[in-house]
Amino acid sequence: MGDSQQGNNKGKGKKKENYESWTMDDTNELLHLLVDAINSGLRDANGSLSKQNVERVILPRLNAKIRFPKTYNHYLSRMKWFKKQYNKMSMLMRNNSGFGWDPIAKTFTASEEVWKDYLKSHPSHSKLREKSVVDYEDLKIVVGGGTATGNGSIALGADDTNATTYGEENRDFGMEDFL
């Protein structure tokens, strides 16, 4: 009975390639290779790494150091994971007053009250409080480079601008005015 179920997988989704999950060592190695590549100027004009650069530069170096070789699809999967992790961290910094970053301890900082309020609405983010986040700066380089944070922006009130404003003119004209 078990034999008849083996191989009868038609129409049940697309065929997956042989997949070995990412270890934390593999993940950290990829992150460091990406940071080095970006710092070396391998990003395209749009701010991302091209498939060609990933396959030509990053994956060969990664695969030389890890046990189970990774493909470009593995890379894309891990990039999604990196973005998810970074978004969790950047949400903390962008949308919540009272948070800071300690670059020496590699931790997010806030008062007890601020943490308590934040964790009420984001209980799955408790690790951001409990652990050192060694890779935050690297993730910021790899996936946060194109994210607008509002740093350097200024706010202008209604009386603070010297902009020219235009009103509606009361002028009637027809096609004959263009001749």
C-alpha positions, -999 to 999 in steps of 0.1 A, spaced: 0 0 0 29 24 8 44 17 -26 13 28 -45 14 62 -28 50 68 -37 54 85 -70 17 93 -73 24 130 -69 10 143 -102 -9 175 -101 0 183 -64 21 214 -69 53 221 -86 83 199 -83 107 212 -56 145 209 -61 165 190 -35 164 214 -6 186 215 25 175 241 50 197 270 60 218 268 91 226 299 111 263 295 100 252 294 63 229 324 69 256 344 86 281 336 59 257 347 32 250 379 51 287 387 54 294 380 17 265 403 7 278 431 29 313 427 14 298 426 -22 278 458 -15 307 476 1 328 466 -30 303 484 -53 285 454 -68 250 469 -64 232 479 -96 219 514 -102 186 503 -87 203 494 -54 201 456 -57 225 428 -66 219 414 -101 213 377 -106 246 376 -126 266 391 -97 250 367 -72 257 337 -93 292 348 -104 305 362 -71 285 354 -40 272 318 -45 306 303 -55 322 319 -24 293 308 -2 293 272 -16 330 269 -10 324 274 27 292 255 34 282 218 34 252 219 12 255 241 -19 229 268 -25 214 279 -58 200 313 -68 165 301 -57 179 294 -23 195 328 -23 161 344 -31 144 325 -3 170 337 22 167 372 10 130 371 18 139 359 53 164 387 57 138 413 47 113 398 72 139 400 100 149 436 90 114 448 87 106 436 122 136 456 135 130 487 114 93 487 124 105 490 160 128 520 151 105 538 126 71 537 141 77 538 178 89 568 198 113 560 226 134 533 209 171 536 202 200 515 191 231 508 211 259 500 186 283 488 213 259 463 230 241 456 197 207 460 214 176 480 210 170 504 239 139 518 255 124 524 289 105 495 306 71 512 298 79 517 261 89 480 258 58 469 276 35 489 253 53 477 222 53 440 232 15 442 239 9 447 202 39 428 189 44 398 213 64 378 187 91 406 187 101 398 223 135 384 212 144 420 201 144 429 237 160 398 251 189 393 228 217 411 212 210 417 175 245 414 161 234 416 124 211 446 125 237 469 109 245 443 82 208 437 75 204 475 72 231 475 45 218 445 26 180 450 27 175 484 43 195 504 18 164 514 -3 141 521 27 131 556 33 134 563 71 126 600 72 161 609 85 170 643 74 135 653 66 120 686 79 85 696 88 70 728 75 40 745 89 16 766 69 34 798 78 69 784 72 68 783 34 75 809 9 59 790 -20 41 808 -48 4 799 -49 -18 801 -79 -54 810 -79 -81 805 -105 -82 832 -132 -116 845 -145 -107 846 -181 -129 835 -210 -113 826 -242 -121 805 -272 -103 789 -302 -102 823 -320 -78 836 -293 -52 810 -305 -52 821 -341 
